[in-house]
Amino acid sequence: MSEQLAARVNHPHQPGWFDLVSVMIEGMLDNAGEEAEGFLNQVGESLAARYPLAEARTVQDLEREMNLQLARFSWGFAQLQPMENAILIQHHALPAGDNRVNSERWQLAFSAVLAGVYARWLQDQGGSVKVPLTLEKLDGSTLHYRYQ
């Protein structure tokens, strides 16, 4: 594993803030149920609007710009795979929860936030609002999205 990749995978989380977010997410999931996903998706869209990407001319540029912003939050990193009529996004090194929120619930909540982030970034790069970004698979600390 390269030093850069190892640094991304082993990033620390700031105490206090992470606890606050964890408690808030747990409360949302407990109180809002299925509506929490839509709310968390909107939270991701708002974050992406606050932290827009520089214009990307290639998929490599887009991946680099996404990873620069994700690194600001120590939220792991993305790998993009262009297809004929889709873009596959693998999000690696998903921040782990604090063991107080069930890991599956934490991953699903965080995946909703990231779906909002990625969808907004893609729209801001010229993508259509009508093209959905969907979570296809959760594989450990890796999320697999499809923009198609």
PADO-8389 format. One record per atom (N, C-alpha, C): x, y, z; atom name. Coordinates in pm, whole numbers, plus 50000, padded with zeros to 5 digits. Layout:
! residues N
X	Y	Z	CA
...
! end
This chain:
! residues 148
50085	49883	50000	N
50000	50000	50000	CA
50090	50123	50000	C
50058	50221	49916	N
50140	50342	49909	CA
50124	50422	50037	C
50223	50510	50064	N
50217	50593	50185	CA
50095	50684	50181	C
50065	50739	50062	N
49949	50828	50049	CA
49820	50752	50080	C
49805	50632	50028	N
49685	50552	50054	CA
49678	50514	50201	C
49791	50476	50260	N
49793	50439	50401	CA
49753	50558	50488	C
49797	50677	50453	N
49760	50796	50529	CA
49610	50822	50521	C
49552	50797	50405	N
49408	50817	50388	CA
49328	50716	50470	C
49375	50592	50474	N
49302	50485	50541	CA
49311	50501	50693	C
49423	50547	50745	N
49446	50553	50889	CA
49430	50693	50946	C
49338	50770	50893	N
49321	50906	50940	CA
49247	50908	51074	C
49285	51002	51162	N
49219	51012	51292	CA
49091	51096	51281	C
49004	51081	51379	N
48884	51161	51387	CA
48896	51253	51507	C
48849	51376	51493	N
48857	51473	51600	CA
48756	51439	51710	C
48803	51426	51835	N
48709	51396	51943	CA
48612	51513	51964	C
48502	51485	52024	N
48403	51590	52050	CA
48310	51610	51932	C
48362	51656	51822	N
48282	51678	51703	CA
48228	51545	51651	C
48312	51445	51650	N
48268	51314	51602	CA
48161	51258	51694	C
48178	51277	51825	N
48078	51231	51921	CA
47945	51302	51897	C
47950	51433	51874	N
47829	51510	51849	CA
47757	51459	51724	C
47831	51439	51616	N
47771	51391	51492	CA
47712	51252	51513	C
47783	51168	51582	N
47736	51032	51608	CA
47605	51033	51685	C
47596	51114	51789	N
47473	51123	51869	CA
47360	51179	51785	C
47389	51280	51703	N
47286	51339	51618	CA
47233	51238	51516	C
47322	51164	51455	N
47280	51065	51356	CA
47198	50955	51423	C
47242	50909	51538	N
47166	50807	51610	CA
47026	50858	51644	C
47016	50982	51689	N
46887	51041	51721	CA
46798	51053	51598	C
46856	51093	51485	N
46779	51102	51360	CA
46726	50966	51319	C
46811	50867	51323	N
46769	50732	51283	CA
46660	50678	51375	C
46673	50706	51504	N
46573	50658	51599	CA
46439	50730	51583	C
46444	50860	51556	N
46322	50940	51555	CA
46259	50959	51417	C
46340	50961	51314	N
46287	50990	51180	CA
46269	50865	51095	C
46329	50755	51134	N
46314	50632	51058	CA
46358	50648	50914	C
46271	50606	50822	N
46304	50609	50679	CA
46323	50750	50626	C
46261	50849	50688	N
46276	50988	50644	CA
46417	51040	50670	C
46489	50976	50760	N
46625	51020	50791	CA
46715	51014	50668	C
46696	50914	50583	N
46781	50900	50465	CA
46769	51023	50375	C
46648	51068	50349	N
46628	51187	50266	CA
46690	51310	50328	C
46675	51324	50459	N
46734	51438	50528	CA
46886	51434	50519	C
46945	51317	50545	N
47091	51304	50539	CA
47143	51326	50398	C
47065	51287	50300	N
47102	51312	50161	CA
47107	51463	50135	C
47009	51536	50187	N
47007	51682	50172	CA
47124	51747	50246	C
47160	51692	50361	N
47276	51741	50434	CA
47401	51729	50346	C
47415	51614	50280	N
47528	51593	50189	CA
47529	51693	50075	C
47413	51719	50017	N
47403	51818	49909	CA
47446	51956	49958	C
47403	51992	50078	N
47440	52123	50134	CA
47589	52132	50160	C
47649	52024	50209	N
47794	52023	50229	CA
47868	52040	50097	C
47821	51970	49995	N
47885	51981	49863	CA
47873	52122	49809	C
47762	52190	49836	N
47746	52329	49792	CA
47843	52421	49866	C
47869	52391	49992	N
47964	52472	50070	CA
48108	52448	50029	C
48134	52327	49979	N
48269	52288	49939	CA
48266	52241	49794	C
48247	52336	49702	N
48236	52297	49560	CA
48371	52252	49504	C
48362	52179	49396	N
48482	52132	49328	CA
48525	52234	49224	C
48655	52238	49199	N
48704	52315	49085	CA
48658	52245	48957	C
48649	52320	48850	N
48604	52260	48724	CA
48697	52147	48683	C
48637	52035	48647	N
48713	51918	48606	CA
48690	51895	48457	C
48797	51872	48384	N
48786	51847	48240	CA
48789	51699	48207	C
48846	51620	48298	N
48856	51476	48275	CA
48806	51403	48399	C
48784	51275	48386	N
48742	51194	48501	CA
48854	51194	48607	C
48978	51192	48563	N
49090	51198	48657	CA
49088	51328	48736	C
49060	51440	48667	N
49049	51569	48735	CA
48936	51565	48838	C
48823	51509	48798	N
48708	51501	48886	CA
48741	51418	49010	C
48804	51305	48991	N
48843	51220	49104	CA
48937	51294	49197	C
49036	51362	49141	N
49132	51438	49223	CA
49061	51546	49303	C
48972	51621	49239	N
48901	51729	49308	CA
48811	51674	49419	C
48743	51564	49393	N
48661	51502	49497	CA
48748	51462	49616	C
48861	51401	49588	N
48947	51352	49695	CA
49011	51466	49774	C
49037	51578	49710	N
49089	51693	49783	CA
48986	51742	49885	C
48859	51745	49845	N
48755	51789	49938	CA
48729	51684	50046	C
48723	51557	50008	N
48701	51451	50107	CA
48813	51449	50211	C
48934	51479	50170	N
49048	51481	50262	CA
49032	51590	50368	C
48963	51700	50334	N
48939	51806	50432	CA
48866	51752	50554	C
48779	51654	50534	N
48698	51599	50641	CA
48751	51466	50694	C
48858	51415	50633	N
48909	51281	50667	CA
48798	51177	50648	C
48732	51187	50533	N
48619	51098	50502	CA
48655	50989	50403	C
48780	50956	50390	N
48817	50852	50295	CA
48845	50911	50159	C
48832	50828	50056	N
48864	50874	49921	CA
48781	50798	49818	C
48769	50858	49701	N
48687	50802	49594	CA
48775	50757	49478	C
48729	50653	49412	N
48786	50609	49285	CA
48671	50606	49186	C
48690	50673	49072	N
48587	50679	48970	CA
48622	50587	48854	C
48521	50520	48805	N
48538	50433	48689	CA
48433	50472	48586	C
48477	50538	48478	N
48379	50575	48375	CA
48337	50452	48295	C
48210	50446	48266	N
48153	50341	48182	CA
48095	50410	48059	C
48040	50332	47967	N
47985	50390	47845	CA
47875	50492	47876	C
47786	50459	47969	N
47675	50550	47999	CA
47656	50568	48150	C
47764	50553	48226	N
47755	50565	48372	CA
47892	50599	48429	C
47892	50639	48554	N
48016	50653	48631	CA
47997	50571	48757	C
48089	50482	48782	N
48088	50405	48906	CA
48181	50475	49004	C
48135	50489	49126	N
48215	50554	49230	CA
48233	50454	49343	C
48358	50428	49374	N
48390	50347	49491	CA
48443	50443	49596	C
48377	50445	49710	N
48422	50529	49821	CA
48489	50438	49922	C
48618	50458	49943	N
48699	50374	50033	CA
48725	50446	50165	C
48756	50367	50266	N
48796	50417	50398	CA
48685	50501	50462	C
48564	50451	50453	N
48451	50515	50518	CA
48482	50529	50666	C
48464	50649	50721	N
48492	50664	50864	CA
48409	50566	50947	C
48475	50501	51039	N
48406	50405	51126	CA
48327	50482	51231	C
48220	50422	51276	N
48143	50481	51384	CA
48218	50467	51516	C
48151	50503	51622	N
48214	50500	51753	CA
48174	50380	51836	C
48117	50279	51775	N
48071	50157	51842	CA
47949	50179	51931	C
47896	50299	51934	N
47773	50325	52008	CA
47654	50317	51912	C
47680	50351	51785	N
47579	50335	51681	CA
47610	50205	51610	C
47510	50121	51592	N
47528	49996	51520	CA
47601	50026	51390	C
47705	49948	51357	N
47789	49978	51240	CA
47709	49979	51110	C
47610	49891	51097	N
47529	49890	50975	CA
47448	50019	50964	C
47389	50063	51074	N
47312	50188	51074	CA
47402	50307	51043	C
47521	50308	51101	N
47617	50416	51077	CA
47655	50421	50929	C
47687	50307	50872	N
47727	50302	50731	CA
47615	50346	50639	C
47492	50304	50668	N
47380	50345	50585	CA
47354	50495	50597	C
47366	50549	50718	N
47348	50694	50737	CA
47457	50772	50663	C
47580	50729	50679	N
47691	50798	50614	CA
47683	50784	50463	C
47634	50670	50416	N
47621	50651	50270	CA
47518	50748	50213	C
47414	50781	50291	N
47314	50877	50245	CA
47374	51017	50235	C
47456	51055	50331	N
47524	51185	50325	CA
47614	51190	50203	C
47694	51086	50184	N
47786	51085	50070	CA
47713	51081	49937	C
47599	51015	49931	N
47520	51015	49807	CA
47480	51157	49771	C
47441	51235	49871	N
47407	51375	49846	CA
47527	51457	49802	C
47641	51431	49865	N
47764	51502	49829	CA
47801	51472	49683	C
47809	51344	49650	N
47850	51307	49515	CA
47750	51355	49410	C
47621	51342	49438	N
47519	51384	49341	CA
47533	51534	49312	C
47549	51613	49416	N
47561	51759	49396	CA
47688	51794	49320	C
47798	51730	49356	N
47923	51758	49285	CA
47910	51723	49137	C
47848	51611	49107	N
47831	51571	48967	CA
47738	51667	48894	C
47632	51711	48958	N
47541	51808	48897	CA
47614	51940	48871	C
47694	51983	48967	N
47768	52108	48950	CA
47874	52101	48841	C
47912	51979	48804	N
48009	51961	48695	CA
47938	51943	48560	C
47808	51963	48557	N
47733	51954	48432	CA
47641	51834	48423	C
47636	51753	48527	N
47546	51638	48527	CA
47401	51681	48543	C
47311	51595	48504	N
47169	51625	48509	CA
47109	51590	48645	C
47018	51675	48691	N
46944	51648	48814	CA
46860	51521	48798	C
46825	51490	48673	N
46739	51374	48646	CA
46815	51241	48652	C
46947	51246	48650	N
47027	51124	48655	CA
47051	51088	48802	C
47001	50973	48845	N
47016	50937	48986	CA
47154	50880	49020	C
47191	50903	49143	N
47310	50840	49200	CA
47257	50740	49302	C
47288	50614	49283	N
47234	50511	49372	CA
47346	50432	49438	C
47321	50395	49562	N
47413	50306	49633	CA
47383	50165	49587	C
47481	50101	49526	N
47461	49964	49478	CA
47499	49859	49580	C
47604	49890	49657	N
47656	49786	49748	CA
47737	49853	49858	C
47729	49795	49975	N
47811	49832	50088	CA
47900	49713	50118	C
48029	49733	50108	N
48123	49622	50123	CA
48228	49661	50227	C
48200	49631	50354	N
48292	49671	50460	CA
48295	49822	50472	C
48412	49881	50456	N
48423	50027	50462	CA
48426	50089	50322	C
48378	50014	50222	N
48372	50063	50085	CA
48227	50070	50040	C
48192	50184	49984	N
48058	50204	49927	CA
48071	50205	49775	C
47974	50144	49709	N
47974	50139	49563	CA
47849	50213	49512	C
47873	50325	49443	N
47764	50404	49387	CA
47765	50394	49235	C
47649	50417	49176	N
47636	50423	49029	CA
47563	50551	48995	C
47624	50629	48907	N
47562	50751	48854	CA
47519	50718	48712	C
47389	50693	48695	N
47337	50652	48564	CA
47188	50679	48558	C
! end
